[in-house]
Amino acid sequence: MPFKRHNETLHGIEATTNNMAHVKNTIKRKELLLITAVALGTLLNPLNTTMISVALSRLQEDFRLSFADVSWLISTYYLASAIGQPLMGKWSDLFGRKKVFLAGLLLVTLASCLAPLSPTFGWLIGFRIIQALGSSALFPSGMGMIRSQISANQAKALGIISIFSSTSAAFGPSLGGLLLHYGDWPLIFLCNFPFIIGSFVLAWKLFPKDAKAAGSAADMDWPGVALFSVAIFMWLLFFLSLADGFGWWQLVVAAGLSYGLYRFELGRSKPFINVAFLRGNKNVTFIYVQFVLTNIAFYSVMFGIPSYLQRVQNMDAQKTGLVMLSIAGFSVLVTPLVGRWIDRSGSRPSLLVGTVSVVAGSLLLLLIRDQASAATIFLVLCVLGIANGFNNLGMQTALYDFVAKEETGIASGLFMTSRFLGTILSSSLLAALFGKTITTPHLHSMAWICAVLGLLMLALTVRMPGRSGKLAGE
């Protein structure tokens, strides 16, 4: 009898162990599917940012527009995204992350269905704005969901999101060109549906039900939203004016509106932009500044190099696309490794490598001469691809080191707004350098500017607190 009881006890322990292992595997599988749901949603905004660029000439023909007219299709998308990211982030904090995420996917679906049917160019711009606002809801609400549901190895989870969000923009032109080859510009909107369906089904099943709403529409700081929107619009006009000269009045109005926004929000009990939090937490503010600089350098390369390769190096579109894959490919390769490193050592070491790589890659661009080999250019761009992998994930995890979980939505929204500000600034830089003609000396000027931006990023990384929470040098 004692032997029998001993066997029964062993069988019970074994069964319990097996059940625990099954539960653990089930949890891991659900976490992976949850990450996939967020990743499929968050790639929609950056993908649609760049995918449309290859269709501009076809749109000019269809709607009989000048390039200046059709460029508003891109500018308004940037503007709507810059405003929509913090707005949707605030809504996800107030009304529930699952509701906002699913609503965002439905808005993207609506816009993607109607945009190909646009009777005029104005209608197409309107549908693109709806698409931008819908896709803007996905990053802040999705990141908030990951932070609340995944406690272990968050950097690895963020690494997957980083791969989807950062490299989808890099792959956008290649995908857009492929769709145009086999169809026409409406396919650029219709190709969103596989991502939308996959993300919606997984989010509907796996996202936990939202808790009772923490607020209502009346709690929104609507005057702050309006003031922020007008200020962002004026900054956009100022940056775009730099291609033709220095717009003093746009600068004065934009700066005045920004100061007015700061003073107004400082006195609000529930501000749209929590400037009191930013003023009291300078680390978050410096992270936003550094992310703006990061994206100026990244998008200057992403949008400037392809035009240079085709006009100066006389590469065709296919060869240009293959060379540009060096950036996206190496970013994908290093991001999982960076995620594991951040889990062990924190964000700061990876950012040191990333910012040094920006400086090195920018200076290596100076080696490119007229009629340079494709292999040389490919190898130089690989360094910048590695820099993107380190910087993108490092900046995201660094931000969340200084942000409470309940503030994830608005913090993520402002983080993406910083991305779009950097993108707008990169467009202004390229317009000033490449506006009339593109030459190798112009490329070298861009390289020097990116190297200086890399040094500023390095300085901000050095002053960033480590895991001890104290500033370097204190």
C-alpha positions in Angstrom: 0.0 0.0 0.0 2.7 2.6 0.8 4.4 1.8 -2.5 1.1 2.2 -4.3 0.5 5.5 -2.7 4.0 6.6 -3.6 3.4 5.8 -7.2 0.1 7.7 -7.1 1.8 10.7 -5.7 4.5 10.6 -8.4 1.8 10.3 -11.1 0.0 13.3 -9.5 3.2 15.4 -9.5 3.9 14.4 -13.1 0.3 15.3 -14.2 0.5 18.6 -12.4 3.9 19.4 -14.0 2.5 18.6 -17.4 -0.5 20.8 -16.8 1.7 23.6 -15.7 3.9 23.2 -18.8 0.7 23.2 -21.0 -0.6 26.3 -19.4 2.8 28.0 -19.8 2.9 27.1 -23.5 -0.6 28.3 -24.0 0.2 31.7 -22.4 3.3 32.0 -24.7 1.2 31.2 -27.7 -1.4 33.8 -26.8 1.2 36.4 -26.2 2.8 35.7 -29.6 -0.6 36.0 -31.3 -1.4 39.2 -29.4 1.9 40.7 -30.5 1.1 39.6 -34.1 -2.3 41.4 -33.9 -0.6 44.6 -32.8 2.2 44.3 -35.4 -0.1 43.7 -38.3 -2.0 46.9 -37.3 0.9 49.1 -36.6 2.6 48.5 -39.9 -0.4 50.1 -41.8 0.6 53.7 -41.0 4.3 53.6 -42.1 3.6 51.3 -45.0 0.9 53.7 -46.4 3.3 56.6 -45.8 5.8 55.5 -48.4 3.9 53.1 -50.6 2.0 55.9 -52.3 5.2 57.7 -53.4 5.7 55.5 -56.4 2.1 56.2 -57.6 2.4 60.0 -57.7 3.1 60.2 -61.5 0.0 58.0 -62.2 -2.1 60.1 -60.0 -0.9 63.2 -61.8 -2.0 61.7 -65.1 -5.4 60.6 -63.8 -6.4 63.8 -62.0 -4.4 66.2 -64.3 -2.3 67.7 -61.5 1.1 69.3 -61.1 3.7 67.6 -58.8 3.1 70.5 -56.3 -0.6 69.6 -56.2 -0.1 65.9 -55.8 2.5 66.3 -53.1 -0.4 67.4 -50.8 -1.4 63.8 -50.7 1.7 63.1 -48.7 1.8 66.3 -46.7 -1.8 65.9 -45.4 -1.1 62.3 -44.4 1.9 63.4 -42.4 -0.2 66.2 -40.8 -3.2 64.0 -39.9 -0.8 61.4 -38.5 1.1 63.9 -36.4 -2.2 65.2 -34.9 -3.9 61.8 -34.8 -1.2 59.9 -32.9 -1.5 61.8 -29.5 -5.3 62.2 -30.0 -5.9 58.5 -30.4 -3.4 57.8 -27.7 -5.4 59.9 -25.3 -8.6 58.2 -26.4 -7.2 54.8 -25.8 -6.3 55.8 -22.2 -9.8 57.2 -21.6 -12.1 54.8 -23.5 -10.3 51.5 -23.7 -7.4 50.2 -25.9 -9.4 47.4 -27.5 -12.2 49.7 -28.6 -9.8 52.3 -30.0 -7.7 49.7 -31.8 -10.7 48.0 -33.5 -12.2 51.3 -34.4 -8.9 52.4 -36.0 -8.9 49.3 -38.1 -12.5 50.0 -39.2 -11.6 53.5 -40.3 -8.6 52.2 -42.3 -11.0 49.7 -43.9 -13.5 52.4 -44.8 -10.8 54.6 -46.3 -9.2 51.8 -48.3 -12.6 50.8 -49.8 -13.6 54.3 -50.8 -10.2 55.8 -51.9 -10.1 53.8 -55.2 -13.6 55.2 -56.0 -12.6 58.9 -55.5 -14.3 61.1 -58.1 -11.9 63.9 -57.6 -8.5 64.5 -56.1 -10.0 66.4 -53.2 -12.0 63.2 -52.3 -8.8 61.2 -52.4 -7.1 63.5 -50.0 -10.1 63.3 -47.7 -10.0 59.5 -47.7 -6.2 59.5 -47.1 -6.8 61.7 -44.0 -9.4 59.2 -42.7 -6.8 56.4 -43.4 -4.1 58.4 -41.5 -6.4 59.0 -38.5 -7.5 55.3 -38.3 -4.0 54.0 -38.6 -2.8 56.5 -36.0 -5.0 54.7 -33.4 -3.2 51.4 -33.8 0.3 52.2 -32.5 -0.6 53.9 -29.1 -3.4 51.6 -28.3 -1.5 48.5 -29.4 1.6 49.5 -27.4 -0.5 50.1 -24.3 -2.0 46.6 -24.7 1.4 45.0 -24.9 2.7 46.9 -21.8 -0.4 45.8 -19.8 -0.5 42.2 -21.0 3.1 41.2 -21.3 5.3 41.7 -18.3 8.4 39.5 -19.1 10.8 40.3 -21.9 9.0 43.3 -23.1 11.9 44.4 -25.2 11.6 41.3 -27.3 7.9 42.0 -27.9 8.7 45.6 -28.8 11.4 44.3 -31.1 8.8 42.5 -33.2 6.7 45.6 -33.3 9.8 47.6 -34.3 10.5 45.2 -37.2 7.0 45.7 -38.6 6.8 49.5 -38.0 10.3 50.5 -39.0 10.9 48.2 -42.0 7.4 48.4 -43.5 8.2 52.1 -44.4 11.4 50.9 -46.0 9.6 48.2 -48.0 6.8 50.5 -49.0 8.2 51.8 -52.3 9.2 48.3 -53.4 5.7 46.9 -52.7 4.1 49.9 -54.3 6.1 49.5 -57.5 5.2 45.8 -57.7 1.5 46.6 -57.3 1.7 49.3 -60.0 3.4 46.9 -62.3 0.6 44.4 -62.1 -2.3 46.8 -61.7 -2.8 50.5 -61.0 -2.8 52.9 -58.0 -6.1 51.6 -56.5 -4.3 48.3 -55.6 -2.1 50.3 -53.2 -5.2 50.8 -51.0 -6.7 47.4 -51.6 -3.6 45.6 -50.5 -4.2 46.7 -46.9 -7.1 44.2 -46.5 -5.0 41.1 -45.6 -3.3 43.0 -42.8 -6.5 44.5 -41.6 -8.4 41.2 -41.5 -5.5 39.4 -39.7 -5.1 42.1 -37.1 -8.9 42.5 -36.5 -9.6 38.8 -36.0 -6.7 38.3 -33.6 -7.4 41.5 -31.7 -11.2 40.6 -31.4 -10.4 37.2 -30.0 -7.3 37.9 -27.9 -7.4 41.4 -26.5 -9.0 41.4 -23.1 -12.2 43.3 -22.6 -11.7 46.9 -21.7 -12.4 48.0 -18.2 -15.1 50.6 -17.5 -14.3 53.8 -19.4 -12.1 56.1 -17.3 -13.7 59.2 -18.8 -16.0 60.6 -21.5 -15.8 62.8 -24.5 -16.4 65.8 -22.3 -13.1 65.0 -20.5 -11.2 65.7 -23.7 -9.3 69.0 -23.9 -10.9 70.0 -27.2 -9.4 73.6 -27.2 -6.0 72.0 -26.6 -6.6 69.6 -29.5 -7.6 72.5 -31.8 -4.6 74.6 -30.7 -2.2 71.7 -31.1 -3.6 71.0 -34.6 -3.2 74.6 -35.8 0.3 74.8 -34.4 1.4 71.6 -36.2 -0.2 72.8 -39.4 1.7 76.1 -39.2 5.0 74.3 -38.5 4.3 72.1 -41.6 3.8 75.3 -43.7 7.0 76.7 -42.4 9.1 73.6 -43.1 7.6 73.3 -46.6 8.4 76.9 -47.3 12.1 76.4 -46.7 12.5 75.0 -50.2 11.6 78.4 -51.7 13.1 80.6 -49.0 12.8 81.4 -45.3 9.1 82.0 -44.4 9.5 84.4 -41.5 5.8 84.9 -40.9 5.1 81.2 -40.8 7.9 80.8 -38.3 6.6 83.6 -36.1 3.0 82.3 -36.1 4.1 78.7 -35.5 6.4 79.7 -32.6 3.7 81.9 -31.2 1.1 79.2 -31.4 3.5 76.7 -29.8 4.2 79.0 -26.8 0.4 79.7 -26.5 -0.2 76.0 -26.5 2.4 75.5 -23.7 0.9 78.3 -21.6 -2.7 77.1 -22.2 -2.0 73.4 -21.4 0.0 74.3 -18.3 -3.2 75.6 -16.7 -5.5 72.7 -17.6 -6.4 70.1 -15.1 -6.8 67.5 -17.9 -4.6 68.7 -20.7 -4.4 67.2 -24.1 -0.6 67.7 -24.1 0.7 67.2 -20.5 3.4 69.9 -20.7 3.7 69.9 -16.9 4.7 66.2 -17.1 7.2 67.0 -19.9 8.6 69.9 -17.9 8.9 67.8 -14.8 10.3 64.7 -16.7 13.1 66.1 -18.9 14.2 62.6 -19.8 11.0 62.0 -21.8 11.3 65.4 -23.5 14.9 64.6 -24.5 13.9 61.2 -25.9 11.3 62.9 -28.1 14.0 65.4 -29.3 16.4 62.6 -30.0 13.7 60.6 -31.9 13.0 63.7 -34.1 16.8 63.8 -35.0 16.9 60.1 -35.6 14.1 60.3 -38.1 15.5 63.4 -39.9 18.6 61.3 -40.6 16.8 58.1 -41.5 14.2 59.6 -43.8 16.7 61.8 -45.5 18.6 58.7 -46.5 15.4 56.7 -47.3 14.0 59.4 -49.6 17.2 61.0 -50.9 19.4 58.0 -51.8 16.9 56.4 -54.3 16.6 59.6 -56.4 20.4 60.0 -56.3 21.0 56.4 -57.5 18.6 56.8 -60.4 19.7 60.3 -61.5 23.4 60.3 -60.8 24.4 56.7 -60.7 22.0 55.8 -63.6 20.5 52.8 -61.8 17.1 51.5 -63.0 14.2 51.2 -60.5 14.8 47.5 -59.9 18.5 47.8 -59.1 17.8 50.8 -56.9 15.2 48.8 -55.0 17.7 46.0 -54.4 20.4 48.4 -53.2 17.9 50.0 -50.8 17.0 46.7 -49.4 20.3 46.8 -47.5 18.8 49.2 -45.0 15.6 47.3 -44.4 17.3 43.9 -44.5 20.0 44.7 -41.9 17.5 46.5 -39.7 15.4 43.3 -39.6 18.4 41.1 -38.9 19.8 43.1 -35.9 16.5 44.0 -34.2 15.9 40.7 -32.5 19.5 40.7 -31.3 19.0 44.2 -30.0 15.9 43.2 -28.2 17.7 40.5 -26.2 20.6 42.9 -25.4 18.1 45.5 -24.1 16.5 42.9 -21.9 19.9 42.2 -20.3 21.5 45.6 -20.3 18.9 48.3 -20.8 18.4 50.8 -23.7 21.4 53.0 -23.3 24.1 50.6 -24.6 22.2 49.8 -27.8 21.6 53.5 -28.4 25.3 54.2 -28.1 26.0 51.7 -30.8 23.1 53.0 -32.9 24.1 56.7 -32.7 27.8 55.9 -33.4 26.6 53.9 -36.4 24.7 56.9 -37.7 27.9 59.0 -37.6 30.0 56.3 -39.2 27.4 55.5 -41.9 27.0 59.1 -42.8 30.7 59.7 -43.1 31.0 56.6 -45.2 28.6 58.2 -47.7 31.5 60.6 -48.5 33.3 57.7 -50.1 30.6 57.5 -52.8 31.7 59.2 -56.0 30.2 59.4 -59.5 29.9 56.0 -61.1 30.5 54.2 -57.8 29.9 50.4 -57.8 26.5 49.1 -56.5 28.4 46.9 -54.1 30.2 49.9 -52.5 26.9 51.7 -52.0 25.2 48.6 -50.7 27.9 48.1 -48.0 27.7 51.8 -46.9 23.9 51.6 -46.6 24.3 48.4 -44.5 25.9 50.4 -41.7 22.9 52.8 -41.8 20.5 49.8 -41.7 22.3 48.5 -38.6 22.0 52.0 -37.1 18.2 52.0 -37.7 17.8 48.6 -36.0 19.6 49.7 -32.9 18.1 53.2 -32.7 14.4 52.4 -33.4 14.0 49.7 -30.7 16.4 51.5 -28.3 14.3 54.7 -28.5 11.0 52.9 -27.9 12.3 51.0 -24.8 14.0 54.1 -23.4 10.8 56.0 -23.6 8.9 53.4 -21.6 11.6 53.4 -18.9 10.3 56.8 -17.9 6.5 56.5 -18.6 3.9 54.9 -16.3 1.7 52.2 -17.8 -1.4 54.4 -17.5 0.4 57.0 -19.6 1.4 54.7 -22.4 -1.3 55.8 -24.8 -0.5 59.5 -24.9 3.3 58.9 -24.6 3.2 56.5 -27.6 1.1 59.0 -29.6 3.6 61.8 -29.0 6.4 59.4 -29.8 4.9 58.8 -33.3 4.3 62.5 -33.6 8.0 63.0 -33.1 8.6 60.5 -36.0 6.4 62.6 -38.3 8.0 65.8 -37.3 11.4 64.3 -38.2 9.9 63.1 -41.5 8.6 66.6 -42.4 12.0 68.1 -41.5 13.8 65.5 -43.7 11.6 66.5 -46.6 12.5 70.1 -46.1 16.2 69.2 -46.0 16.0 67.2 -49.2 14.0 70.0 -50.9 16.7 72.5 -50.0 19.5 70.2 -51.2 18.0 68.3 -54.1 15.2 70.7 -55.1 16.7 71.9 -58.4 19.3 69.3 -59.2 20.9 66.2 -57.6 24.7 65.8 -57.7 27.3 63.9 -55.7 28.3 67.1 -53.8 24.7 67.5 -52.8 24.8 63.9 -51.4 27.9 64.7 -49.5 26.3 67.8 -48.0 23.4 65.6 -46.8 26.0 63.2 -45.4 27.7 65.9 -43.3 24.3 67.1 -42.0 23.4 63.5 -41.0 26.8 63.1 -39.3 26.1 66.2 -37.2 22.7 64.9 -36.3 24.3 61.7 -35.3 26.7 63.5 -33.0 23.8 65.3 -31.3 22.0 62.0 -30.9 25.1 60.6 -29.3 25.3 63.5 -26.9 21.7 63.0 -25.8 22.4 59.2 -25.4 25.4 59.9 -23.2 23.3 62.1 -20.8 20.5 59.5 -20.7 20.1 57.7 -17.3 21.2 54.1 -17.1 19.1 51.5 -15.2 20.1 53.2 -12.0 17.9 56.1 -13.0 20.6 58.8 -12.6 22.0 60.9 -15.3 25.4 60.1 -16.6 28.0 62.0 -14.8 25.9 62.7 -11.7 
